[in-house]
Amino acid sequence: MQSVARGLLNTSAIMGVIPIGSGNDFAKAMGIPTQQNIAYYLDILLQHRVRQVDVPTVNGEAFINTLGIGFDGLTNLYASQFSFLKGALKYTIAGLKAFLTAKTFSLHTWVGEEETFQDVWLVAIANGSVEGGRYIISPQSSNHDGKLELIVVPSFNRLKLGWAFIQLSFGKPLTSPYRQLSEVQQVRIATSMAQPIHLDGENGPYTKDFEISISPTKLKVIGA
């Protein structure tokens, strides 16, 4: 999905979505139900309801749903190794493994003139509300409002991290004090050590410096 979106960006082409992936998070952000027959999706495409979708970039790489750094990226890395599993179960088991192995790290963020420093478990940038098929990382996110959500899970004890993960696994959104949320259009992030990351569920290179903004060009996508 991500590679197709990148190929269509800055063209006049319109993207259609048929949700046959593991999580189908972008389809959900477009209001397209999952587990329907092919005729249902062809009907949606024929109705041609085109939405102008925001396209965030990190270090020049485009993504369309979420970017995860730290625990989030590690969970996705483990999920990619469980090729024998499908759907949300894959991410649940991967999350359990990440819960046992993840480490906190120091985070430095710049939003405009404001700088913050803190120790965290994970950072996520959300253009859509759901990742990993069921994890409501940012319930108010909309992929066509010109804004991104910056989600930070602070460095509380591992027992609280486990409770936060259980809530997410049961389809409940994270709330304060388990997460901090702010709206941004551009943010710079630096971490104390290189972190595993994912872009829309695809593993990215370990890095410690992130320049994130919204592309001036919209992606044209057919939604429900």
N, C-alpha and C positions, 0 to 999 in steps of 0.2 A: 504493500500500500504506500509506504513512504517513498520508495524508489519511483513508483508511478507518479506520485504527486510532484516529486522533484523534477521529473521529466516534463510535466505539463505546465509547471510554473513558468510565467513569462511567455506563454503561448495563448492562442485563442481557443484551445481545446477545452472541452468540458468533461469533467471526471464523473464516472458513474461508479456506484459501490454495490457489490453483491457480497454479503457477509458470510464467508466460508472459512474464516481464519480461526485461530485459537481463542482470542478474546473478543474480536469484533468491536473494539472500543470506539474507533472512529465512526463506524456505522451507527452506533448508539448515539454518538454526539450529533449525527445527522438526522436523528429521529427515525432510523430504519430498524424495524424489529428483526430479531434473529430467528433462526429455525423455521423459516417459511419455505414454501416450494419455489422453484425457479420462476414459475409464472407470476408469482406475487412480485418478485423483484423486477422482472421485465416490465410489469405494469407501472411500477414506480419510475423506472427509467423513461417510459413512454410519456408519463405525465409531465416530465421535464421541469420540475420545480427547482430552479437553479439558485443556490446560495453562494454568496461571496464570502469565502472562508479565509480567516486570518492565517498567515503562515509565519510562525516564529522561526528564528535561526539561532544556532549556538555555534560560535566560532566559524560562521559562514555556512554551516550545514543546516538545511531546512528540516523541520519536523512538523507534524500537523496535530498531534494529540498531547503527548506528555514527554517531558525530559526528566529522568530520575538520576540522582547522584547519591552515592553512599549505599545505605541499606537497600534502597529501591533498585539501584543499578546492580547490586550484588544478587538480589532476588531474581532479577531477570537473567543474569549470567547463569545461575544455577538452573533456572527453568529451561534455558536453551540446551542444557546438558541432559535433560530428562525427555529425550525425544520419544520415548515409549509412552508418555502420558499426554493427555489432551485437555484443552480447556482450562477452567479455573482450578481444577485439582492439581495441575502441573505447578501453578503459581503458589498454591497453598503449601505444597510440600517444599518447594524452593524457598518460600518464606520462612518455613520452620528451620531449614538448614541455615539460612542467612541470620535468623535470630540467634543461633548458637555461635556463629563465627564473626558476625559484624562487629566493628569497633567504631567508637565515636571519633570525631575529628573536629578540628577548629575551623570555623567558617568566618570569612570576612566578606561582607556584601556592600556594594555601593548602589544606591538608588538616588539618582540626582546628586544633590550635595550631601545626602545623609549616608553615614557609614555605620555599620553595626559589626560587632564581634561577639561570637558565642560558640560553645561546643554543641554539636548536634549529632543525631543519628542519620538524618537524611535531609536532602533538599530536593524539591520537585518544582518544575515549572509546568503549569497546566493550561492548556488551550481547550481541553475537554474535561468532563467531570470524572470519567471512569478509566481505569487501567487494569490490565490483567484479567479482564472479563467481568469482575465483580467488585473491585476495590474502588470505592467512591472517595477518591483522593481530594476532590475539590467540587462539592456539589453545586456551587453556583456558577461554575465556569461555562462560558459560551464561546464557541469558536468563530463568532462573527460580530463581536462587540468591540473590537479594537484594543482589547486588554488581555493580559495574562495574569494568572494567579501564581504568586510565589509562596510555596508551602515549606515550612521548616518544622521538623520534629526535633525538639530540644534534647539535650543529653540528660534525660532522667534515667533512673536505674533500669536494668534489663528486665525486671519483673513488670514494670510499667510498659516497657516496649512490647513485651509479650501480650499484655492486655490490649494495647492499641492494635496489635496485629490481629488478635481474635475478633475485635470489633469490626475491623475491615473485612475479615474473612466471612463474617456473617452479613455482609452487605450494609453495614452501618458506617456513616461517614465519620471521619475523625473530627473531634471537637476540642476546644480548649479544655485543659492545659496540654493535651497531647499533640497539638499542632498550633503553629502560628501562621496566619495567612494575611497577605497583602496584595493589592492590585498594582501591577507595574506594566509599563510599555517597554522599558529597557532596564537591564540590571547587569552589573558585573559581579562575578563571584570568584573568590579565591579560597582554596582549601589547603589545610596544612600538609596534606600528603595527596598524591595522585589517587583518584577514586574511580571505581567502576561506574560506568554510566550506561543508560539506555536511552534511545530515541525512538519513541513509538514501539517499544518492545524489541528493537534491534540493538544488539550490543555495540557500544561505541568504544573508542580508545580510552584507556586510563589517562586522566589528565587532572590538573589542579587549578587551571585558569579557564574561566568561562565568560564569554561576552554574548549576552542574550538580548535580542530585540525582535520586533515584528517587522517583517518584510513590507516594503511599501506596495508590493504587488499582491493582490488577492488571488486565491485559487477558486475557480468556478467548479462547483460540485452539485450534482443532483441529489436532493434529499427528499424525505417523505413529507 
